[in-house]
Amino acid sequence: ILEIDDKISKLIDLKDLSDEKNNKIKILYLLFSPILILGIYFYFIGRPRYFVLSDVVVRKSLSANESSDGFSSLLGVGNQSSKEDARFLKIYLESPQVLEDLSEVIKFKEKYNKSGIDLFAGLNRNSNRDQLYRFFKRQIKVDFDEISGAIKIKTIAYDPYTSFKFNKFLIEKAEIFVNDLNQSIYLRQIGFVENQVMLNFERLNQAKLKLEEFQNQTKTINLNQEVLSATSLITSLEQQLIDSKLELSLLKRQFVDQNSPEINIINSQIEELQIQLQEQRNILSDPNSKNYISRIGILNTLKSNLNFRNDIYNASLSTSEKTKLDAQKQQRFMAILSKPILPEDQDMNWRHKWFLTFSFSVIICFYLSRFILGISDSHNS
């Protein structure tokens, strides 16, 4: 009986060992089957991908003060606006507008449609515009280096020529963007100041025309000279009047008879001088006569307006030249640091990357599931 029990126990142990071995084999199958499937997909079924990389940089012309400040240039402060332009360029290259222009060059949807036995890589044939745009953004990678300001443009395609042409097209669009930016800045600034120059020139001509019309109406070439002549005549008459009055005073002391011919003659001269003096004074201010005072006021106003318009016109010319110089300093230019090269071999990094990522995910999920099931069995027992 003891021998039979020993045989039965040995058979049970052998069965347990066999069951344990079978369980381990099943576990290995369960664990490595997904990994094997992933390996078959990523290394045999997955469509080849070709990457093309290029580097560009956008810079702005610096003024003399900015370029002379080496410390600011070292810190990247002097060319901060160029970094902003580079960010704008990055946004533009990923925009739907670029996708529309690209579709006219390489037939984007046709080149990236799903094909072959790979059911995951590519674009569905019935994709709408939103899905097409999201897929387009996944096929390009535009990275901006905050330190150097360089832009790395990376394109992905399922054949080398498409990837190369895709990258080259983005560089061309970047150059067009920078040129359009330069043109818009120049036209906006220069157009405004040139309009101001033309407007001030027209106002200056109007001021000249008003002055000429006034001189033609009053028939005066040099009104100030006329006024000076008139005031000189009045001064002369006043002096003669003073002399005559002094002479009259002396005669009245010499003659007892105040109606003597000598005194009457001087009195007549004084009266005549007073009449002439009053007439000359009336000529200066009488509106019905030459009215020098009013005319001088109008003339001075017209001349002041002419000088004012001339000063504004000269200032606008100076501002225009300064603005043109500033616009030239603000010109952007794009330099290609590394040109795209037609790839000869497919890129394998994405295969290794995603295979290892999914494999580790499977392993983690597997052992996590076993851990949870083990805890559950221990609670049940």
NUKOLDREN-447715 format. One record per residue (C-alpha): residue number from 0; residue in one letter; x, y, z. Coordinates in pm, 1 decimal. Layout:
N
(NUM; 'A'; (X; Y; Z));
...
***
This chain:
381
(0; 'I'; (0.0; 0.0; 0.0));
(1; 'L'; (285.4; 232.1; 81.6));
(2; 'E'; (445.3; 169.0; -254.3));
(3; 'I'; (116.5; 244.1; -427.9));
(4; 'D'; (85.3; 571.7; -234.7));
(5; 'D'; (438.6; 667.9; -329.5));
(6; 'K'; (369.1; 598.6; -696.5));
(7; 'I'; (45.3; 798.8; -681.2));
(8; 'S'; (222.1; 1093.3; -514.7));
(9; 'K'; (498.9; 1080.5; -773.4));
(10; 'L'; (244.6; 1079.5; -1053.4));
(11; 'I'; (67.7; 1377.7; -895.3));
(12; 'D'; (400.4; 1564.4; -860.9));
(13; 'L'; (484.9; 1488.6; -1220.8));
(14; 'K'; (145.3; 1612.1; -1329.0));
(15; 'D'; (185.9; 1929.4; -1124.6));
(16; 'L'; (525.2; 1988.3; -1278.1));
(17; 'S'; (381.4; 1926.2; -1621.1));
(18; 'D'; (90.0; 2161.5; -1551.8));
(19; 'E'; (327.5; 2426.2; -1417.8));
(20; 'K'; (547.1; 2389.6; -1723.6));
(21; 'N'; (244.7; 2411.5; -1951.1));
(22; 'N'; (127.2; 2723.8; -1764.4));
(23; 'K'; (468.7; 2884.4; -1809.1));
(24; 'I'; (460.5; 2801.0; -2177.2));
(25; 'K'; (112.8; 2951.8; -2205.3));
(26; 'I'; (229.4; 3260.2; -2019.7));
(27; 'L'; (526.0; 3293.9; -2252.8));
(28; 'Y'; (295.9; 3251.9; -2551.1));
(29; 'L'; (54.0; 3503.4; -2405.7));
(30; 'L'; (334.7; 3748.8; -2339.5));
(31; 'F'; (543.2; 3715.5; -2652.5));
(32; 'S'; (264.6; 3665.0; -2907.0));
(33; 'P'; (167.3; 4036.7; -2905.9));
(34; 'I'; (536.8; 4131.7; -2911.5));
(35; 'L'; (592.1; 3898.7; -3205.3));
(36; 'I'; (292.2; 4049.7; -3385.6));
(37; 'L'; (428.3; 4398.4; -3316.5));
(38; 'G'; (768.9; 4295.1; -3448.0));
(39; 'I'; (615.9; 4152.0; -3765.2));
(40; 'Y'; (419.0; 4472.6; -3823.2));
(41; 'F'; (692.2; 4724.7; -3748.1));
(42; 'Y'; (974.7; 4543.0; -3927.6));
(43; 'F'; (798.4; 4365.9; -4215.2));
(44; 'I'; (449.5; 4507.4; -4278.5));
(45; 'G'; (487.6; 4875.1; -4188.1));
(46; 'R'; (537.1; 5106.4; -4484.2));
(47; 'P'; (884.4; 5260.9; -4510.0));
(48; 'R'; (920.2; 5619.7; -4400.4));
(49; 'Y'; (1171.7; 5866.2; -4538.3));
(50; 'F'; (1277.6; 6171.9; -4341.8));
(51; 'V'; (1428.0; 6489.4; -4486.8));
(52; 'L'; (1575.1; 6755.6; -4259.3));
(53; 'S'; (1675.0; 7115.3; -4331.1));
(54; 'D'; (1769.5; 7416.3; -4117.4));
(55; 'V'; (1687.0; 7780.1; -4183.8));
(56; 'V'; (1722.1; 8098.8; -3984.7));
(57; 'V'; (1544.2; 8435.4; -4006.5));
(58; 'R'; (1740.0; 8748.1; -3922.1));
(59; 'K'; (1672.1; 9120.9; -3922.7));
(60; 'S'; (1921.0; 9388.6; -4026.8));
(61; 'L'; (2040.7; 9564.2; -3714.4));
(62; 'S'; (2106.4; 9932.8; -3672.3));
(63; 'A'; (2450.6; 10061.8; -3588.0));
(64; 'N'; (2367.2; 10096.4; -3217.5));
(65; 'E'; (2233.3; 9744.4; -3193.9));
(66; 'S'; (2518.5; 9587.1; -3387.0));
(67; 'S'; (2778.0; 9764.4; -3176.4));
(68; 'D'; (2636.3; 9629.7; -2853.2));
(69; 'G'; (2815.8; 9299.6; -2833.8));
(70; 'F'; (2677.6; 9213.0; -2490.3));
(71; 'S'; (2316.7; 9243.1; -2611.7));
(72; 'S'; (2397.1; 9033.2; -2916.0));
(73; 'L'; (2556.9; 8772.5; -2691.1));
(74; 'L'; (2242.4; 8749.4; -2481.1));
(75; 'G'; (2023.6; 8741.6; -2789.7));
(76; 'V'; (1840.7; 9059.8; -2689.3));
(77; 'G'; (1940.3; 9258.3; -2997.2));
(78; 'N'; (1773.8; 9015.3; -3234.6));
(79; 'Q'; (1462.0; 8940.6; -3030.3));
(80; 'S'; (1232.5; 9050.3; -3311.6));
(81; 'S'; (1396.3; 8791.3; -3540.5));
(82; 'K'; (1292.7; 8520.4; -3295.8));
(83; 'E'; (936.8; 8649.0; -3310.4));
(84; 'D'; (950.1; 8637.8; -3690.1));
(85; 'A'; (1077.5; 8279.9; -3669.9));
(86; 'R'; (782.1; 8185.5; -3449.7));
(87; 'F'; (543.7; 8344.7; -3697.9));
(88; 'L'; (714.4; 8148.5; -3975.7));
(89; 'K'; (668.4; 7823.8; -3781.4));
(90; 'I'; (296.3; 7894.0; -3744.9));
(91; 'Y'; (268.9; 7978.9; -4113.6));
(92; 'L'; (439.9; 7657.3; -4231.7));
(93; 'E'; (185.5; 7453.9; -4033.4));
(94; 'S'; (-113.5; 7648.7; -4162.2));
(95; 'P'; (-395.0; 7518.1; -4388.5));
(96; 'Q'; (-289.5; 7770.5; -4652.5));
(97; 'V'; (42.2; 7589.2; -4698.0));
(98; 'L'; (-144.5; 7259.2; -4725.1));
(99; 'E'; (-361.0; 7398.7; -5006.5));
(100; 'D'; (-55.2; 7524.2; -5195.0));
(101; 'L'; (125.4; 7194.5; -5136.1));
(102; 'S'; (-163.0; 6995.7; -5284.2));
(103; 'E'; (-108.3; 7175.7; -5613.8));
(104; 'V'; (257.3; 7068.6; -5623.2));
(105; 'I'; (281.8; 6707.0; -5506.5));
(106; 'K'; (-82.7; 6586.6; -5491.2));
(107; 'F'; (-61.0; 6538.9; -5117.0));
(108; 'K'; (-371.6; 6324.3; -5070.3));
(109; 'E'; (-273.5; 6083.8; -5348.3));
(110; 'K'; (83.2; 6041.5; -5220.0));
(111; 'Y'; (-23.6; 5974.0; -4860.7));
(112; 'N'; (-325.9; 5746.8; -4916.6));
(113; 'K'; (-319.5; 5404.0; -4754.3));
(114; 'S'; (-180.2; 5129.9; -4976.2));
(115; 'G'; (-56.6; 4771.6; -4949.3));
(116; 'I'; (-114.9; 4545.9; -4648.8));
(117; 'D'; (-33.1; 4820.1; -4395.7));
(118; 'L'; (-375.8; 4915.7; -4264.7));
(119; 'F'; (-256.0; 5184.0; -4023.8));
(120; 'A'; (-6.3; 5403.7; -4208.6));
(121; 'G'; (-153.8; 5655.7; -4447.6));
(122; 'L'; (-460.0; 5863.8; -4508.1));
(123; 'N'; (-809.7; 5724.2; -4552.8));
(124; 'R'; (-945.2; 5782.5; -4900.7));
(125; 'N'; (-1269.7; 5930.0; -4767.2));
(126; 'S'; (-1100.8; 6168.8; -4522.8));
(127; 'N'; (-1255.1; 6513.9; -4485.8));
(128; 'R'; (-1062.7; 6841.4; -4480.4));
(129; 'D'; (-1016.6; 6845.4; -4102.3));
(130; 'Q'; (-874.1; 6494.1; -4101.1));
(131; 'L'; (-650.4; 6582.4; -4394.9));
(132; 'Y'; (-514.6; 6888.2; -4213.0));
(133; 'R'; (-447.6; 6695.5; -3891.0));
(134; 'F'; (-265.3; 6428.9; -4092.0));
(135; 'F'; (-65.6; 6700.6; -4271.9));
(136; 'K'; (53.1; 6844.4; -3939.7));
(137; 'R'; (176.3; 6499.3; -3834.6));
(138; 'Q'; (388.9; 6472.5; -4148.8));
(139; 'I'; (588.6; 6785.5; -4073.4));
(140; 'K'; (780.5; 6885.6; -3766.9));
(141; 'V'; (895.1; 7244.9; -3731.9));
(142; 'D'; (1115.0; 7298.7; -3426.6));
(143; 'F'; (1234.0; 7640.8; -3316.1));
(144; 'D'; (1559.8; 7675.3; -3124.7));
(145; 'E'; (1508.8; 7950.3; -2866.9));
(146; 'I'; (1883.1; 8004.1; -2822.8));
(147; 'S'; (2006.9; 8025.0; -3181.5));
(148; 'G'; (1677.7; 8118.8; -3346.5));
(149; 'A'; (1722.5; 7844.3; -3607.8));
(150; 'I'; (1424.3; 7651.7; -3744.8));
(151; 'K'; (1451.4; 7279.4; -3815.8));
(152; 'I'; (1208.3; 7162.9; -4084.4));
(153; 'K'; (1149.7; 6788.2; -4089.8));
(154; 'T'; (921.1; 6619.2; -4343.5));
(155; 'I'; (796.7; 6260.7; -4358.8));
(156; 'A'; (678.0; 6066.1; -4662.5));
(157; 'Y'; (642.6; 5708.8; -4784.8));
(158; 'D'; (886.0; 5760.6; -5071.2));
(159; 'P'; (1212.3; 5957.6; -5077.1));
(160; 'Y'; (1127.3; 6192.5; -5362.2));
(161; 'T'; (799.9; 6308.1; -5204.1));
(162; 'S'; (970.3; 6377.6; -4871.8));
(163; 'F'; (1248.8; 6572.2; -5045.6));
(164; 'K'; (1008.5; 6774.2; -5258.6));
(165; 'F'; (788.1; 6836.5; -4955.4));
(166; 'N'; (1078.9; 6981.8; -4758.0));
(167; 'K'; (1202.0; 7190.3; -5049.5));
(168; 'F'; (852.8; 7329.6; -5098.3));
(169; 'L'; (837.9; 7439.8; -4732.3));
(170; 'I'; (1168.8; 7624.6; -4770.6));
(171; 'E'; (1033.7; 7805.0; -5077.9));
(172; 'K'; (717.8; 7900.7; -4889.2));
(173; 'A'; (932.7; 8026.5; -4601.3));
(174; 'E'; (1127.6; 8252.2; -4837.8));
(175; 'I'; (803.3; 8384.8; -4987.3));
(176; 'F'; (670.0; 8451.3; -4637.2));
(177; 'V'; (980.2; 8650.2; -4540.7));
(178; 'N'; (972.0; 8848.5; -4867.2));
(179; 'D'; (602.0; 8926.1; -4824.5));
(180; 'L'; (670.7; 9034.0; -4467.7));
(181; 'N'; (943.5; 9270.2; -4586.9));
(182; 'Q'; (722.2; 9409.9; -4861.5));
(183; 'S'; (425.5; 9464.6; -4631.8));
(184; 'I'; (641.0; 9646.9; -4375.0));
(185; 'Y'; (802.9; 9862.1; -4643.3));
(186; 'L'; (479.7; 9948.6; -4821.0));
(187; 'R'; (296.4; 10023.5; -4498.0));
(188; 'Q'; (564.0; 10256.3; -4359.9));
(189; 'I'; (686.8; 10414.5; -4681.7));
(190; 'G'; (337.3; 10450.3; -4824.7));
(191; 'F'; (221.1; 10646.6; -4521.0));
(192; 'V'; (515.0; 10889.3; -4510.0));
(193; 'E'; (506.3; 10945.2; -4886.4));
(194; 'N'; (138.2; 11032.1; -4864.9));
(195; 'Q'; (221.5; 11280.2; -4590.0));
(196; 'V'; (497.9; 11433.1; -4804.3));
(197; 'M'; (261.4; 11475.1; -5099.3));
(198; 'L'; (-10.0; 11620.7; -4875.5));
(199; 'N'; (230.5; 11871.8; -4718.8));
(200; 'F'; (365.8; 11961.2; -5063.2));
(201; 'E'; (13.1; 12037.3; -5184.6));
(202; 'R'; (-54.1; 12252.9; -4877.9));
(203; 'L'; (274.5; 12437.6; -4935.0));
(204; 'N'; (174.7; 12511.2; -5294.7));
(205; 'Q'; (-165.8; 12633.9; -5177.3));
(206; 'A'; (4.6; 12870.8; -4931.9));
(207; 'K'; (230.2; 13002.8; -5210.0));
(208; 'L'; (-67.4; 13048.6; -5440.5));
(209; 'K'; (-261.6; 13246.6; -5178.0));
(210; 'L'; (36.1; 13476.1; -5123.5));
(211; 'E'; (76.7; 13531.1; -5497.5));
(212; 'E'; (-295.0; 13602.5; -5536.8));
(213; 'F'; (-282.1; 13857.2; -5257.6));
(214; 'Q'; (18.4; 14031.6; -5412.5));
(215; 'N'; (-152.9; 14037.3; -5751.2));
(216; 'Q'; (-473.8; 14179.7; -5605.3));
(217; 'T'; (-295.0; 14453.4; -5408.7));
(218; 'K'; (-44.6; 14509.2; -5693.5));
(219; 'T'; (245.0; 14513.1; -5454.1));
(220; 'I'; (580.2; 14350.7; -5489.9));
(221; 'N'; (736.4; 14467.2; -5164.4));
(222; 'L'; (473.5; 14599.6; -4927.1));
(223; 'N'; (720.1; 14653.3; -4647.4));
(224; 'Q'; (921.8; 14889.1; -4865.7));
(225; 'E'; (606.8; 15082.8; -4949.9));
(226; 'V'; (515.4; 15112.9; -4583.5));
(227; 'L'; (867.9; 15221.9; -4502.6));
(228; 'S'; (849.4; 15491.5; -4770.7));
(229; 'A'; (511.9; 15609.6; -4638.6));
(230; 'T'; (631.5; 15623.6; -4278.6));
(231; 'S'; (946.0; 15806.5; -4389.3));
(232; 'L'; (727.8; 16068.9; -4560.5));
(233; 'I'; (515.9; 16106.6; -4247.3));
(234; 'T'; (829.8; 16145.5; -4037.1));
(235; 'S'; (959.0; 16410.8; -4276.6));
(236; 'L'; (628.8; 16601.0; -4264.8));
(237; 'E'; (625.7; 16585.4; -3884.7));
(238; 'Q'; (977.4; 16725.8; -3875.6));
(239; 'Q'; (879.9; 17009.1; -4116.1));
(240; 'L'; (576.3; 17081.1; -3899.0));
(241; 'I'; (792.8; 17104.8; -3590.2));
(242; 'D'; (1035.2; 17336.8; -3768.5));
(243; 'S'; (749.2; 17557.4; -3893.2));
(244; 'K'; (597.0; 17584.1; -3547.8));
(245; 'L'; (935.3; 17677.7; -3405.6));
(246; 'E'; (980.5; 17941.1; -3674.6));
(247; 'L'; (629.6; 18074.7; -3605.2));
(248; 'S'; (711.2; 18105.9; -3238.5));
(249; 'L'; (1021.9; 18308.2; -3316.2));
(250; 'L'; (832.7; 18540.0; -3556.4));
(251; 'K'; (562.0; 18608.9; -3302.4));
(252; 'R'; (830.8; 18730.2; -3066.8));
(253; 'Q'; (987.5; 18950.8; -3332.9));
(254; 'F'; (670.2; 19116.4; -3465.0));
(255; 'V'; (425.0; 19312.9; -3261.3));
(256; 'D'; (153.8; 19272.2; -3521.9));
(257; 'Q'; (44.0; 18910.8; -3510.7));
(258; 'N'; (-122.2; 18941.8; -3851.8));
(259; 'S'; (189.5; 19036.4; -4033.1));
(260; 'P'; (247.8; 18868.2; -4372.7));
(261; 'E'; (542.3; 18671.0; -4239.9));
(262; 'I'; (337.3; 18517.2; -3961.5));
(263; 'N'; (45.2; 18444.7; -4196.5));
(264; 'I'; (273.5; 18264.9; -4439.5));
(265; 'I'; (408.1; 18038.5; -4163.6));
(266; 'N'; (55.1; 17971.0; -4039.9));
(267; 'S'; (-47.0; 17869.2; -4390.2));
(268; 'Q'; (251.8; 17636.3; -4412.3));
(269; 'I'; (164.4; 17479.9; -4077.8));
(270; 'E'; (-196.9; 17422.9; -4186.0));
(271; 'E'; (-84.7; 17268.6; -4515.1));
(272; 'L'; (161.9; 17042.9; -4336.4));
(273; 'Q'; (-104.3; 16927.7; -4092.2));
(274; 'I'; (-341.8; 16849.8; -4379.9));
(275; 'Q'; (-75.3; 16651.3; -4565.9));
(276; 'L'; (26.3; 16473.9; -4247.6));
(277; 'Q'; (-331.6; 16369.1; -4176.3));
(278; 'E'; (-377.4; 16251.0; -4534.0));
(279; 'Q'; (-63.7; 16036.1; -4512.9));
(280; 'R'; (-177.7; 15888.6; -4181.9));
(281; 'N'; (-518.0; 15811.1; -4332.1));
(282; 'I'; (-347.4; 15635.9; -4622.8));
(283; 'L'; (-185.4; 15394.8; -4375.5));
(284; 'S'; (-508.5; 15291.2; -4204.8));
(285; 'D'; (-803.5; 15396.2; -4420.8));
(286; 'P'; (-979.0; 15087.2; -4573.7));
(287; 'N'; (-1082.5; 15294.3; -4872.0));
(288; 'S'; (-724.2; 15389.5; -4944.7));
(289; 'K'; (-407.5; 15180.5; -4948.6));
(290; 'N'; (-483.3; 15050.9; -4595.7));
(291; 'Y'; (-126.6; 14949.9; -4524.8));
(292; 'I'; (-197.8; 14828.3; -4170.3));
(293; 'S'; (-461.3; 14574.2; -4275.7));
(294; 'R'; (-259.3; 14466.2; -4578.2));
(295; 'I'; (52.2; 14418.5; -4366.0));
(296; 'G'; (-146.9; 14201.3; -4124.0));
(297; 'I'; (-279.4; 13984.4; -4406.3));
(298; 'L'; (61.9; 13967.7; -4571.8));
(299; 'N'; (233.0; 13864.4; -4247.6));
(300; 'T'; (-30.9; 13598.3; -4191.1));
(301; 'L'; (16.2; 13458.6; -4540.5));
(302; 'K'; (394.0; 13463.4; -4504.9));
(303; 'S'; (376.6; 13293.3; -4164.9));
(304; 'N'; (149.9; 13027.1; -4306.8));
(305; 'L'; (387.6; 12979.8; -4599.7));
(306; 'N'; (686.7; 12944.6; -4365.0));
(307; 'F'; (489.9; 12704.4; -4146.4));
(308; 'R'; (393.1; 12487.9; -4444.2));
(309; 'N'; (749.5; 12497.3; -4570.9));
(310; 'D'; (882.0; 12382.9; -4230.9));
(311; 'I'; (628.4; 12098.2; -4218.4));
(312; 'Y'; (717.5; 11992.5; -4572.3));
(313; 'N'; (1089.0; 11988.5; -4491.8));
(314; 'A'; (1019.3; 11794.4; -4172.3));
(315; 'S'; (811.7; 11540.4; -4363.8));
(316; 'L'; (1095.7; 11499.5; -4616.3));
(317; 'S'; (1338.4; 11435.6; -4331.8));
(318; 'T'; (1094.7; 11190.4; -4170.7));
(319; 'S'; (1048.4; 11014.6; -4503.0));
(320; 'E'; (1422.0; 10961.4; -4545.2));
(321; 'K'; (1454.9; 10842.3; -4186.2));
(322; 'T'; (1161.9; 10604.7; -4230.0));
(323; 'K'; (1314.4; 10459.3; -4546.3));
(324; 'L'; (1638.9; 10403.4; -4359.8));
(325; 'D'; (1454.7; 10241.6; -4068.5));
(326; 'A'; (1257.4; 10024.7; -4308.5));
(327; 'Q'; (1583.0; 9902.0; -4462.0));
(328; 'K'; (1713.3; 9823.5; -4113.9));
(329; 'Q'; (1396.5; 9625.4; -4042.6));
(330; 'Q'; (1432.7; 9413.7; -4353.7));
(331; 'R'; (1424.5; 9041.3; -4278.9));
(332; 'F'; (1630.4; 8785.1; -4460.8));
(333; 'M'; (1624.6; 8407.7; -4446.7));
(334; 'A'; (1939.6; 8199.2; -4464.7));
(335; 'I'; (1942.6; 7826.8; -4536.1));
(336; 'L'; (2181.1; 7664.7; -4290.0));
(337; 'S'; (2145.4; 7313.3; -4430.3));
(338; 'K'; (1974.9; 7222.5; -4756.3));
(339; 'P'; (1747.0; 6918.7; -4789.7));
(340; 'I'; (1907.6; 6605.2; -4933.3));
(341; 'L'; (1727.3; 6329.2; -5121.8));
(342; 'P'; (1735.3; 6027.4; -4884.6));
(343; 'E'; (1869.1; 5697.2; -5013.5));
(344; 'D'; (1774.8; 5471.7; -4720.9));
(345; 'Q'; (1455.6; 5455.6; -4522.6));
(346; 'D'; (1455.5; 5567.4; -4162.5));
(347; 'M'; (1453.3; 5279.6; -3910.8));
(348; 'N'; (1440.5; 5484.0; -3593.8));
(349; 'W'; (1063.0; 5505.6; -3594.9));
(350; 'R'; (1040.5; 5125.9; -3619.5));
(351; 'H'; (1271.3; 5073.2; -3319.1));
(352; 'K'; (1102.4; 5350.4; -3124.3));
(353; 'W'; (745.2; 5230.8; -3161.5));
(354; 'F'; (830.7; 4860.7; -3136.4));
(355; 'L'; (1007.3; 4911.0; -2803.5));
(356; 'T'; (734.7; 5146.3; -2680.9));
(357; 'F'; (451.7; 4902.1; -2753.8));
(358; 'S'; (654.3; 4604.1; -2630.6));
(359; 'F'; (721.3; 4765.3; -2295.4));
(360; 'S'; (355.7; 4862.4; -2276.2));
(361; 'V'; (253.2; 4497.4; -2334.5));
(362; 'I'; (496.5; 4372.3; -2071.0));
(363; 'I'; (381.6; 4629.3; -1817.0));
(364; 'C'; (14.9; 4552.1; -1883.8));
(365; 'F'; (81.1; 4178.6; -1858.5));
(366; 'Y'; (256.9; 4190.2; -1523.3));
(367; 'L'; (13.6; 4446.6; -1390.1));
(368; 'S'; (-273.4; 4213.5; -1480.3));
(369; 'R'; (-99.7; 3919.1; -1309.9));
(370; 'F'; (-41.5; 4132.0; -1001.9));
(371; 'I'; (-407.9; 4231.8; -984.0));
(372; 'L'; (-524.7; 3872.8; -1042.8));
(373; 'G'; (-284.1; 3746.8; -774.5));
(374; 'I'; (-422.9; 3991.5; -522.4));
(375; 'S'; (-776.5; 3889.3; -618.0));
(376; 'D'; (-694.0; 3514.0; -575.4));
(377; 'S'; (-534.3; 3575.2; -237.4));
(378; 'H'; (-847.0; 3754.9; -116.5));
(379; 'N'; (-1071.4; 3475.6; -247.0));
(380; 'S'; (-862.7; 3204.4; -78.0));
***
